[in-house]
Amino acid sequence: MKKHLLMFAALAIVLSSCGKLDRPEQIKVNPSPMAVVGNNVDVDIQGTFPEKKFAKKGVLVVTPVLKYGDKEILGEPVTYVGEKAKENGTQVNYKAGGSYRQHARFAYDGAMDKNTKLYLRFNAKIGKKEIEIPDVLIAEGLNKTAKMVSAKDNKPQVTADKFQRVIQQMQEADILFLIQQATLRNSETGSQKIKDLQAAIKEANANEKKAIHSLEVAGYASPDGAQALNEKLAKNRQDAAQKFLAKDLKKNKINQGIDSNITAEDWEGFKTALESSNIQDKEMVLRVLSMYNDPEEREKQIKNIAAAYKAIADQILPALRRSRLILTTDLIGKSDDEITALAKNDPAALNVEELLYSATLTNDNAEKIRIYKRATEQFPNDYRGFNNLGMVYMNENNVAEARRCFQKALQLEPNNADVNYNAGVAAMADGDLNKAEEHFGKAAGTQADLAAAMGTLSTMKGDYKNAGKALNNSNTNNAAVVKILNEDYAGAKKVLDNVAEPNATTAYLKAVVAARTNAKADVLSNLKNAVAQDAAMKAKAANDVEFAKYAEDAEFLAIVK
């Protein structure tokens, strides 16, 4: 009887063991604390099912649950089953136990912070009997340093105006001479072109918005005849025309110097005139010009083309026996004060270059917006007004309006590198990373640092390796964030020390580097600097897992409260 009782007891123990279903043990979470990568929170969870603790007919559904504030997000569940369970799942051996592995991904929410917690939730049963297993906390805290990378670190590009304060105009008039002569003829000095030039000289001298930049007289001889004779003719023709012009300047009391030069044999003028003519065999003559450089040989070969040479002598050479009078005038544009006043009171009086330029004369973004809006209305087919308006909206953190403006600019200039760059930066700021990548693909040749923008994009996508390569030569907050994420703290500090225009974010990142390298004094001093520049950094630091070790530190609390 005693023997039977012992056997019954042993059987009861076995049955009891076969009917047990526990959660996994020795659970580890990587990373811990959790971290934002790209726009997700990804964790790998692993543990073990101990020996003889997973019933043969047991079914255990494990669901990761991320809790923050009053919200919770459920991850994808995984199912583990005992050896004799009918359900599908990863089988766990009753005697040997087994491994538990699970990957969970949660969409990032800006409200997540150091109080974010990861639990495992269990739905358990043995056969038809449900087993209650409480949620178990497996990780706490979320590192959001990756989210400190910002599209704002990549400045939008202005498309420059082409405003010129001084614009040069050139006016020319020829005085023709008879063959082998340098005598001025009244029919030439009294021609309409000469009269127009004389009038332009007087007007430029008298008009306060104009100035004579230069006067030049050039003497020419046609490329027929001896070189020495042609040099003499060109010089005499230049002298005659210069005396004529000097006399006219003196008569009108205009004090202006005259530059001079000569061209003894005007082969360039000859070629230009020949190309535009319909002279027979002109192609043959042009080949001679290209084949021979020696002037005498050229003339000899051309004369051998008898029919063509007669036409050349009649139609081409007479116009090359000349002096050319050249007036270069400076047109003096509106002053900055005039442009600013017109931009405010009468923008319609400004051309597109002046109107775009007027926006560069103010540091007031509201005024810039007003001017660029007017430019888009006054010159709706010029993409620059829309692009520059979008640039100001970006600087004002109005990303929606910026994207609208860049899109309008791209409708006018779809392949413009600067506009595509700007549109990419705006898309990045809006979280539209695929669109940003599309625009950056069309931004080759932009004036901006495209590599840095691509580095920012790679960081936002969670590709820290490529981000590090792209930002390796940048001294920006974004570059420092990437070095922190890649655990290059010395490199991050060096970058932050060389940021051109350090701000509150720069100081905050210095505090992060100090926290990761256990430099408490630097943590406190840099946080003080960050908070002094931006009070919002108090709440950020108070809820940042980077400073979790200082949560009870009185000096730290004095800064963040």
QUIFENDA-V516753 format. One record per residue. N is the residue number from 0. SS is DSSP state (H for helix, E for strand, - for the rest). OMEGA is omega in whole degrees, -180 to 180 (999 if undefined). NEAR is the number of other ideal C-beta (glycine too) atoms within 8 Angstrom. Layout:
n=N ss=SS omega=OMEGA near=NEAR
n=N ss=SS omega=OMEGA near=NEAR
This chain:
n=0 ss=- omega=179 near=4
n=1 ss=H omega=180 near=5
n=2 ss=H omega=180 near=6
n=3 ss=H omega=178 near=7
n=4 ss=H omega=178 near=8
n=5 ss=H omega=179 near=8
n=6 ss=H omega=-180 near=8
n=7 ss=H omega=179 near=8
n=8 ss=H omega=180 near=8
n=9 ss=H omega=179 near=8
n=10 ss=H omega=179 near=8
n=11 ss=H omega=179 near=8
n=12 ss=H omega=179 near=8
n=13 ss=H omega=-179 near=8
n=14 ss=H omega=178 near=8
n=15 ss=H omega=-180 near=8
n=16 ss=H omega=-178 near=8
n=17 ss=H omega=-176 near=9
n=18 ss=- omega=-178 near=8
n=19 ss=- omega=178 near=10
n=20 ss=E omega=-179 near=14
n=21 ss=- omega=175 near=10
n=22 ss=- omega=176 near=9
n=23 ss=- omega=-179 near=10
n=24 ss=E omega=178 near=9
n=25 ss=E omega=-175 near=6
n=26 ss=E omega=176 near=12
n=27 ss=E omega=-179 near=8
n=28 ss=E omega=178 near=12
n=29 ss=E omega=-1 near=8
n=30 ss=- omega=176 near=8
n=31 ss=- omega=4 near=7
n=32 ss=- omega=179 near=12
n=33 ss=E omega=-178 near=13
n=34 ss=E omega=174 near=11
n=35 ss=E omega=174 near=13
n=36 ss=E omega=-173 near=8
n=37 ss=- omega=178 near=8
n=38 ss=- omega=-177 near=8
n=39 ss=E omega=169 near=11
n=40 ss=E omega=-178 near=14
n=41 ss=E omega=177 near=8
n=42 ss=E omega=170 near=13
n=43 ss=E omega=-177 near=9
n=44 ss=E omega=176 near=16
n=45 ss=E omega=180 near=10
n=46 ss=E omega=-180 near=11
n=47 ss=E omega=168 near=10
n=48 ss=E omega=-177 near=14
n=49 ss=- omega=177 near=8
n=50 ss=- omega=173 near=6
n=51 ss=- omega=177 near=8
n=52 ss=- omega=177 near=9
n=53 ss=E omega=-176 near=15
n=54 ss=- omega=-177 near=11
n=55 ss=- omega=178 near=9
n=56 ss=- omega=-177 near=9
n=57 ss=E omega=175 near=15
n=58 ss=E omega=-179 near=14
n=59 ss=E omega=176 near=13
n=60 ss=E omega=-177 near=10
n=61 ss=E omega=-179 near=15
n=62 ss=E omega=173 near=12
n=63 ss=E omega=-180 near=16
n=64 ss=E omega=178 near=13
n=65 ss=E omega=-177 near=15
n=66 ss=E omega=175 near=9
n=67 ss=E omega=-175 near=13
n=68 ss=- omega=177 near=5
n=69 ss=- omega=-178 near=2
n=70 ss=E omega=170 near=8
n=71 ss=E omega=179 near=7
n=72 ss=E omega=180 near=9
n=73 ss=E omega=174 near=8
n=74 ss=- omega=178 near=11
n=75 ss=- omega=180 near=7
n=76 ss=- omega=170 near=9
n=77 ss=E omega=-176 near=9
n=78 ss=E omega=174 near=12
n=79 ss=E omega=-176 near=14
n=80 ss=E omega=175 near=13
n=81 ss=- omega=-173 near=15
n=82 ss=- omega=-175 near=8
n=83 ss=- omega=179 near=5
n=84 ss=- omega=-179 near=12
n=85 ss=- omega=-177 near=2
n=86 ss=- omega=176 near=7
n=87 ss=- omega=177 near=4
n=88 ss=- omega=177 near=10
n=89 ss=E omega=-174 near=8
n=90 ss=E omega=177 near=10
n=91 ss=- omega=179 near=13
n=92 ss=E omega=-177 near=9
n=93 ss=- omega=-175 near=11
n=94 ss=- omega=-173 near=6
n=95 ss=- omega=-172 near=6
n=96 ss=E omega=-179 near=12
n=97 ss=E omega=-179 near=12
n=98 ss=E omega=174 near=7
n=99 ss=E omega=178 near=13
n=100 ss=E omega=-179 near=7
n=101 ss=E omega=173 near=10
n=102 ss=E omega=179 near=8
n=103 ss=E omega=177 near=12
n=104 ss=E omega=179 near=9
n=105 ss=E omega=176 near=10
n=106 ss=E omega=-177 near=8
n=107 ss=- omega=175 near=10
n=108 ss=- omega=-178 near=8
n=109 ss=- omega=-180 near=5
n=110 ss=- omega=179 near=7
n=111 ss=- omega=180 near=12
n=112 ss=- omega=-175 near=11
n=113 ss=- omega=179 near=10
n=114 ss=- omega=177 near=9
n=115 ss=- omega=-175 near=13
n=116 ss=E omega=179 near=10
n=117 ss=E omega=179 near=16
n=118 ss=E omega=166 near=12
n=119 ss=E omega=178 near=14
n=120 ss=E omega=-173 near=10
n=121 ss=E omega=170 near=11
n=122 ss=E omega=-170 near=8
n=123 ss=E omega=173 near=13
n=124 ss=E omega=172 near=11
n=125 ss=E omega=-172 near=12
n=126 ss=- omega=179 near=5
n=127 ss=- omega=-177 near=3
n=128 ss=E omega=179 near=6
n=129 ss=E omega=-179 near=5
n=130 ss=E omega=180 near=9
n=131 ss=- omega=176 near=5
n=132 ss=- omega=-178 near=8
n=133 ss=- omega=172 near=4
n=134 ss=- omega=179 near=8
n=135 ss=E omega=178 near=8
n=136 ss=E omega=-178 near=8
n=137 ss=E omega=178 near=9
n=138 ss=E omega=-178 near=11
n=139 ss=E omega=178 near=8
n=140 ss=- omega=180 near=11
n=141 ss=E omega=177 near=14
n=142 ss=E omega=-176 near=12
n=143 ss=- omega=-177 near=12
n=144 ss=H omega=179 near=11
n=145 ss=H omega=-178 near=14
n=146 ss=H omega=177 near=8
n=147 ss=H omega=173 near=11
n=148 ss=- omega=-171 near=12
n=149 ss=- omega=175 near=10
n=150 ss=H omega=-179 near=9
n=151 ss=H omega=178 near=6
n=152 ss=H omega=179 near=11
n=153 ss=- omega=-172 near=13
n=154 ss=- omega=176 near=6
n=155 ss=- omega=-175 near=13
n=156 ss=- omega=172 near=12
n=157 ss=- omega=173 near=7
n=158 ss=- omega=-167 near=10
n=159 ss=- omega=171 near=4
n=160 ss=- omega=178 near=10
n=161 ss=- omega=-179 near=5
n=162 ss=- omega=175 near=9
n=163 ss=- omega=179 near=7
n=164 ss=- omega=-179 near=5
n=165 ss=E omega=178 near=8
n=166 ss=E omega=-179 near=7
n=167 ss=E omega=174 near=9
n=168 ss=E omega=-179 near=7
n=169 ss=E omega=177 near=8
n=170 ss=E omega=-176 near=10
n=171 ss=E omega=173 near=9
n=172 ss=E omega=-179 near=11
n=173 ss=E omega=168 near=10
n=174 ss=E omega=-178 near=17
n=175 ss=E omega=179 near=8
n=176 ss=- omega=175 near=14
n=177 ss=- omega=-177 near=7
n=178 ss=- omega=178 near=8
n=179 ss=- omega=178 near=6
n=180 ss=- omega=177 near=7
n=181 ss=- omega=-178 near=8
n=182 ss=- omega=178 near=7
n=183 ss=- omega=177 near=9
n=184 ss=- omega=-178 near=8
n=185 ss=H omega=180 near=6
n=186 ss=H omega=179 near=6
n=187 ss=H omega=-178 near=11
n=188 ss=H omega=179 near=10
n=189 ss=- omega=-179 near=7
n=190 ss=- omega=-178 near=10
n=191 ss=H omega=180 near=5
n=192 ss=H omega=178 near=8
n=193 ss=H omega=178 near=13
n=194 ss=H omega=179 near=9
n=195 ss=H omega=180 near=10
n=196 ss=H omega=179 near=13
n=197 ss=H omega=180 near=9
n=198 ss=H omega=180 near=8
n=199 ss=H omega=178 near=11
n=200 ss=H omega=180 near=16
n=201 ss=H omega=-177 near=10
n=202 ss=H omega=179 near=9
n=203 ss=H omega=180 near=12
n=204 ss=H omega=-174 near=10
n=205 ss=H omega=-174 near=5
n=206 ss=- omega=-179 near=7
n=207 ss=- omega=178 near=4
n=208 ss=- omega=178 near=5
n=209 ss=E omega=175 near=11
n=210 ss=E omega=176 near=7
n=211 ss=E omega=178 near=14
n=212 ss=E omega=179 near=7
n=213 ss=E omega=170 near=8
n=214 ss=E omega=-178 near=15
n=215 ss=E omega=173 near=12
n=216 ss=E omega=-179 near=15
n=217 ss=E omega=178 near=12
n=218 ss=E omega=-177 near=17
n=219 ss=E omega=168 near=15
n=220 ss=- omega=178 near=17
n=221 ss=- omega=-174 near=15
n=222 ss=- omega=173 near=12
n=223 ss=- omega=-178 near=6
n=224 ss=- omega=-176 near=7
n=225 ss=- omega=-178 near=5
n=226 ss=H omega=-177 near=9
n=227 ss=H omega=179 near=6
n=228 ss=H omega=-178 near=10
n=229 ss=H omega=177 near=14
n=230 ss=H omega=179 near=11
n=231 ss=H omega=180 near=8
n=232 ss=H omega=-179 near=16
n=233 ss=H omega=-180 near=14
n=234 ss=H omega=180 near=10
n=235 ss=H omega=179 near=10
n=236 ss=H omega=177 near=17
n=237 ss=H omega=180 near=15
n=238 ss=H omega=-178 near=10
n=239 ss=H omega=-179 near=13
n=240 ss=H omega=-179 near=14
n=241 ss=H omega=177 near=11
n=242 ss=H omega=179 near=8
n=243 ss=H omega=-178 near=11
n=244 ss=H omega=180 near=12
n=245 ss=H omega=179 near=9
n=246 ss=H omega=-179 near=8
n=247 ss=H omega=178 near=10
n=248 ss=H omega=-179 near=13
n=249 ss=H omega=-180 near=8
n=250 ss=H omega=-177 near=6
n=251 ss=- omega=176 near=9
n=252 ss=- omega=178 near=5
n=253 ss=- omega=-179 near=10
n=254 ss=- omega=-177 near=4
n=255 ss=- omega=177 near=9
n=256 ss=- omega=-179 near=4
n=257 ss=- omega=174 near=11
n=258 ss=E omega=-178 near=8
n=259 ss=E omega=172 near=10
n=260 ss=E omega=180 near=8
n=261 ss=E omega=173 near=11
n=262 ss=E omega=-172 near=12
n=263 ss=- omega=179 near=9
n=264 ss=- omega=-170 near=10
n=265 ss=- omega=-180 near=11
n=266 ss=H omega=179 near=10
n=267 ss=H omega=177 near=7
n=268 ss=H omega=178 near=11
n=269 ss=H omega=-178 near=14
n=270 ss=H omega=-179 near=10
n=271 ss=H omega=-180 near=8
n=272 ss=H omega=-179 near=11
n=273 ss=H omega=-179 near=13
n=274 ss=H omega=-178 near=8
n=275 ss=- omega=-179 near=5
n=276 ss=- omega=174 near=10
n=277 ss=- omega=-178 near=3
n=278 ss=- omega=178 near=12
n=279 ss=- omega=179 near=6
n=280 ss=- omega=-179 near=9
n=281 ss=H omega=179 near=12
n=282 ss=H omega=179 near=6
n=283 ss=H omega=179 near=9
n=284 ss=H omega=179 near=14
n=285 ss=H omega=176 near=11
n=286 ss=H omega=177 near=8
n=287 ss=H omega=179 near=12
n=288 ss=H omega=-179 near=11
n=289 ss=H omega=-175 near=5
n=290 ss=H omega=-173 near=6
n=291 ss=- omega=177 near=8
n=292 ss=- omega=-179 near=3
n=293 ss=- omega=-177 near=6
n=294 ss=H omega=-177 near=9
n=295 ss=H omega=179 near=7
n=296 ss=H omega=177 near=8
n=297 ss=H omega=-177 near=14
n=298 ss=H omega=180 near=10
n=299 ss=H omega=-178 near=8
n=300 ss=H omega=180 near=11
n=301 ss=H omega=179 near=12
n=302 ss=H omega=177 near=8
n=303 ss=H omega=177 near=7
n=304 ss=- omega=-166 near=12
n=305 ss=H omega=-176 near=7
n=306 ss=H omega=-179 near=8
n=307 ss=H omega=-175 near=14
n=308 ss=H omega=179 near=11
n=309 ss=H omega=179 near=8
n=310 ss=H omega=179 near=12
n=311 ss=H omega=-179 near=13
n=312 ss=H omega=-178 near=9
n=313 ss=H omega=-170 near=8
n=314 ss=H omega=-172 near=9
n=315 ss=- omega=-170 near=15
n=316 ss=H omega=-178 near=13
n=317 ss=H omega=-178 near=10
n=318 ss=H omega=-180 near=10
n=319 ss=H omega=180 near=14
n=320 ss=- omega=-167 near=14
n=321 ss=E omega=162 near=11
n=322 ss=E omega=-179 near=14
n=323 ss=E omega=176 near=12
n=324 ss=E omega=-173 near=15
n=325 ss=E omega=177 near=12
n=326 ss=E omega=173 near=14
n=327 ss=E omega=-175 near=12
n=328 ss=E omega=173 near=14
n=329 ss=E omega=173 near=11
n=330 ss=E omega=-175 near=10
n=331 ss=E omega=-176 near=9
n=332 ss=- omega=-179 near=10
n=333 ss=- omega=177 near=6
n=334 ss=- omega=178 near=6
n=335 ss=H omega=180 near=6
n=336 ss=H omega=179 near=6
n=337 ss=H omega=-179 near=8
n=338 ss=H omega=179 near=14
n=339 ss=H omega=-180 near=11
n=340 ss=H omega=-180 near=8
n=341 ss=H omega=178 near=14
n=342 ss=H omega=179 near=14
n=343 ss=H omega=-169 near=6
n=344 ss=H omega=-177 near=6
n=345 ss=- omega=-176 near=6
n=346 ss=H omega=179 near=13
n=347 ss=H omega=180 near=5
n=348 ss=H omega=-179 near=5
n=349 ss=- omega=172 near=12
n=350 ss=- omega=-173 near=5
n=351 ss=H omega=-179 near=13
n=352 ss=H omega=179 near=10
n=353 ss=H omega=-179 near=14
n=354 ss=H omega=177 near=16
n=355 ss=H omega=179 near=15
n=356 ss=H omega=-177 near=11
n=357 ss=H omega=180 near=15
n=358 ss=H omega=179 near=14
n=359 ss=H omega=-177 near=7
n=360 ss=H omega=179 near=9
n=361 ss=- omega=175 near=10
n=362 ss=- omega=-179 near=3
n=363 ss=- omega=-177 near=6
n=364 ss=H omega=178 near=9
n=365 ss=H omega=179 near=6
n=366 ss=H omega=176 near=9
n=367 ss=H omega=180 near=12
n=368 ss=H omega=180 near=12
n=369 ss=H omega=-178 near=8
n=370 ss=H omega=-178 near=14
n=371 ss=H omega=175 near=15
n=372 ss=H omega=179 near=10
n=373 ss=H omega=178 near=11
n=374 ss=H omega=180 near=17
n=375 ss=H omega=178 near=12
n=376 ss=H omega=-176 near=6
n=377 ss=H omega=-179 near=10
n=378 ss=- omega=-172 near=9
n=379 ss=- omega=-180 near=6
n=380 ss=- omega=177 near=4
n=381 ss=- omega=-175 near=9
n=382 ss=H omega=-172 near=13
n=383 ss=H omega=179 near=12
n=384 ss=H omega=-180 near=14
n=385 ss=H omega=-180 near=14
n=386 ss=H omega=-177 near=18
n=387 ss=H omega=175 near=15
n=388 ss=H omega=177 near=14
n=389 ss=H omega=179 near=18
n=390 ss=H omega=-179 near=13
n=391 ss=H omega=177 near=12
n=392 ss=H omega=177 near=13
n=393 ss=H omega=179 near=15
n=394 ss=H omega=178 near=8
n=395 ss=- omega=-180 near=8
n=396 ss=- omega=175 near=6
n=397 ss=- omega=-172 near=8
n=398 ss=H omega=-178 near=11
n=399 ss=H omega=180 near=7
n=400 ss=H omega=178 near=9
n=401 ss=H omega=-179 near=16
n=402 ss=H omega=178 near=13
n=403 ss=H omega=-180 near=9
n=404 ss=H omega=180 near=13
n=405 ss=H omega=179 near=15
n=406 ss=H omega=178 near=9
n=407 ss=H omega=178 near=11
n=408 ss=H omega=-179 near=17
n=409 ss=H omega=174 near=13
n=410 ss=H omega=179 near=6
n=411 ss=H omega=-178 near=9
n=412 ss=- omega=-171 near=8
n=413 ss=- omega=-175 near=5
n=414 ss=- omega=-180 near=6
n=415 ss=- omega=-174 near=12
n=416 ss=H omega=-177 near=11
n=417 ss=H omega=-180 near=13
n=418 ss=H omega=177 near=14
n=419 ss=H omega=176 near=15
n=420 ss=H omega=-180 near=17
n=421 ss=H omega=179 near=17
n=422 ss=H omega=178 near=15
n=423 ss=H omega=179 near=17
n=424 ss=H omega=180 near=15
n=425 ss=H omega=178 near=16
n=426 ss=H omega=177 near=13
n=427 ss=H omega=-180 near=16
n=428 ss=H omega=-179 near=12
n=429 ss=- omega=180 near=9
n=430 ss=- omega=-180 near=6
n=431 ss=- omega=-170 near=8
n=432 ss=H omega=179 near=11
n=433 ss=H omega=178 near=6
n=434 ss=H omega=178 near=10
n=435 ss=H omega=-180 near=13
n=436 ss=H omega=178 near=10
n=437 ss=H omega=-180 near=9
n=438 ss=H omega=-179 near=13
n=439 ss=H omega=177 near=14
n=440 ss=- omega=180 near=6
n=441 ss=- omega=-173 near=9
n=442 ss=- omega=178 near=15
n=443 ss=- omega=-179 near=6
n=444 ss=- omega=179 near=4
n=445 ss=- omega=177 near=11
n=446 ss=- omega=-175 near=4
n=447 ss=- omega=177 near=12
n=448 ss=- omega=-177 near=7
n=449 ss=H omega=180 near=11
n=450 ss=H omega=180 near=10
n=451 ss=H omega=179 near=16
n=452 ss=H omega=177 near=16
n=453 ss=H omega=176 near=10
n=454 ss=H omega=176 near=18
n=455 ss=H omega=-180 near=17
n=456 ss=H omega=180 near=14
n=457 ss=H omega=178 near=12
n=458 ss=H omega=-180 near=17
n=459 ss=H omega=178 near=11
n=460 ss=- omega=178 near=8
n=461 ss=- omega=180 near=10
n=462 ss=- omega=-173 near=8
n=463 ss=H omega=180 near=11
n=464 ss=H omega=179 near=7
n=465 ss=H omega=177 near=9
n=466 ss=H omega=179 near=14
n=467 ss=H omega=179 near=13
n=468 ss=H omega=-176 near=8
n=469 ss=H omega=-175 near=11
n=470 ss=- omega=-173 near=16
n=471 ss=- omega=-177 near=7
n=472 ss=- omega=-178 near=4
n=473 ss=- omega=173 near=12
n=474 ss=- omega=-177 near=7
n=475 ss=- omega=176 near=11
n=476 ss=H omega=-180 near=15
n=477 ss=H omega=179 near=16
n=478 ss=H omega=179 near=14
n=479 ss=H omega=178 near=15
n=480 ss=H omega=-178 near=15
n=481 ss=H omega=179 near=15
n=482 ss=H omega=176 near=13
n=483 ss=H omega=-179 near=15
n=484 ss=H omega=177 near=11
n=485 ss=- omega=176 near=9
n=486 ss=- omega=174 near=5
n=487 ss=- omega=-172 near=9
n=488 ss=H omega=176 near=11
n=489 ss=H omega=178 near=6
n=490 ss=H omega=179 near=8
n=491 ss=H omega=179 near=14
n=492 ss=H omega=180 near=10
n=493 ss=H omega=178 near=8
n=494 ss=H omega=-177 near=14
n=495 ss=H omega=178 near=14
n=496 ss=H omega=-177 near=6
n=497 ss=- omega=176 near=7
n=498 ss=- omega=-174 near=12
n=499 ss=- omega=-179 near=5
n=500 ss=- omega=-177 near=4
n=501 ss=- omega=-180 near=7
n=502 ss=- omega=-178 near=9
n=503 ss=H omega=179 near=11
n=504 ss=H omega=178 near=10
n=505 ss=H omega=-180 near=12
n=506 ss=H omega=-180 near=14
n=507 ss=H omega=179 near=15
n=508 ss=H omega=175 near=15
n=509 ss=H omega=178 near=13
n=510 ss=H omega=178 near=16
n=511 ss=H omega=179 near=11
n=512 ss=H omega=-180 near=15
n=513 ss=H omega=180 near=13
n=514 ss=H omega=-178 near=13
n=515 ss=H omega=-180 near=9
n=516 ss=- omega=174 near=7
n=517 ss=- omega=177 near=5
n=518 ss=- omega=-172 near=8
n=519 ss=H omega=-178 near=9
n=520 ss=H omega=179 near=7
n=521 ss=H omega=176 near=11
n=522 ss=H omega=-175 near=14
n=523 ss=H omega=-177 near=11
n=524 ss=H omega=-179 near=8
n=525 ss=H omega=176 near=13
n=526 ss=H omega=176 near=17
n=527 ss=H omega=179 near=9
n=528 ss=H omega=-179 near=11
n=529 ss=H omega=-179 near=15
n=530 ss=H omega=178 near=14
n=531 ss=H omega=-180 near=5
n=532 ss=H omega=-177 near=9
n=533 ss=- omega=-176 near=8
n=534 ss=- omega=-180 near=5
n=535 ss=- omega=179 near=6
n=536 ss=H omega=178 near=13
n=537 ss=H omega=-178 near=11
n=538 ss=H omega=-180 near=8
n=539 ss=H omega=-178 near=9
n=540 ss=H omega=-179 near=15
n=541 ss=H omega=-177 near=9
n=542 ss=- omega=-176 near=8
n=543 ss=- omega=-180 near=11
n=544 ss=H omega=177 near=11
n=545 ss=H omega=-177 near=10
n=546 ss=H omega=-177 near=14
n=547 ss=H omega=-177 near=10
n=548 ss=H omega=-179 near=5
n=549 ss=H omega=-174 near=10
n=550 ss=- omega=-179 near=7
n=551 ss=- omega=-177 near=4
n=552 ss=- omega=-176 near=8
n=553 ss=H omega=-179 near=5
n=554 ss=H omega=178 near=7
n=555 ss=H omega=-179 near=13
n=556 ss=H omega=179 near=9
n=557 ss=H omega=-180 near=7
n=558 ss=H omega=-170 near=12
n=559 ss=H omega=180 near=11
n=560 ss=- omega=999 near=6
